[in-house]
Amino acid sequence: MKFVKLDGMNVFSSDAFRIGDISGAEIDAKSWEITHLYIVLTEEAATKLGRKRPLLGHITVCLPVGYVKTVGDVVTLDVELQGMEGISECK
């Protein structure tokens, strides 16, 4: 699957909560494998995760690809929303 097909896809946690949308990816230059997906959090997801949205902009987290369960019309994770609390923001 080409990454361009993933860009903009909705991301849902295993408890069917809409986390946000894919906005990019991090690639390991040596292995040419995607290591992380950049997820722009929805306002509700950011609030539930205790993240404070900046005045202008949004919060983007770097989700390790190991959290991905399935990719179809949407991306489904194998973790519930609360299991994402330790995921860091992208720099």
C-alpha positions in Angstrom: 0.0 0.0 0.0 1.3 3.4 -0.9 1.6 5.9 1.9 -0.4 8.4 0.0 -3.4 6.2 0.5 -2.9 6.4 4.3 -2.6 10.2 4.4 -5.8 11.7 5.8 -7.3 8.3 6.9 -9.3 8.3 10.2 -7.7 6.5 13.1 -9.8 4.7 15.7 -8.8 3.1 19.0 -9.8 -0.5 19.9 -12.7 0.9 22.0 -14.0 2.6 18.8 -13.0 6.2 19.7 -11.9 8.4 16.8 -8.4 9.5 17.6 -7.7 11.7 14.6 -6.3 11.6 11.1 -2.9 10.4 9.6 -0.9 13.4 8.5 2.5 11.8 7.8 5.0 9.1 8.7 8.5 8.6 10.0 10.7 6.2 8.0 13.8 4.4 9.1 16.3 5.4 6.4 18.3 2.2 6.7 15.5 -0.3 6.4 13.0 1.9 4.4 10.3 0.9 6.9 7.7 3.1 8.4 8.3 3.3 12.2 5.8 5.9 13.3 2.6 7.5 11.9 1.9 11.1 12.6 -1.7 11.4 14.0 -3.4 14.8 14.3 -5.6 14.4 17.3 -9.2 15.4 17.4 -10.1 18.0 19.9 -12.0 15.4 22.0 -9.1 12.9 21.9 -6.6 15.6 22.9 -8.8 16.6 25.9 -9.3 13.0 27.1 -5.6 12.4 26.9 -4.9 15.5 29.0 -3.2 17.4 26.2 -3.7 21.1 25.9 -4.2 22.3 22.3 -2.2 25.3 21.4 -4.1 28.5 20.6 -3.3 28.1 16.9 -2.8 24.7 15.4 -3.3 21.2 16.6 -1.6 18.4 18.5 0.2 15.7 16.4 1.5 12.5 18.1 4.0 10.0 16.8 2.3 6.7 17.0 4.5 3.6 16.7 3.3 1.3 13.9 3.2 -1.5 16.4 -0.1 0.0 17.7 -1.8 -0.6 14.3 -4.1 -3.6 14.2 -5.8 -3.2 10.8 -5.8 -0.9 7.8 -8.9 -0.8 5.6 -11.3 2.1 5.1 -10.0 3.4 8.5 -6.9 2.5 10.6 -7.8 0.6 13.8 -5.4 0.4 16.7 -5.0 -2.5 19.1 -5.0 -0.2 22.1 -7.8 1.7 23.8 -7.7 5.5 24.0 -6.4 5.6 27.6 -3.5 3.3 26.5 -2.2 6.1 24.4 -1.4 8.5 27.2 2.4 7.9 27.0 2.7 8.5 23.3 4.8 11.6 22.6 4.1 14.5 20.4 6.0 14.8 17.1 8.8 17.4 17.0 
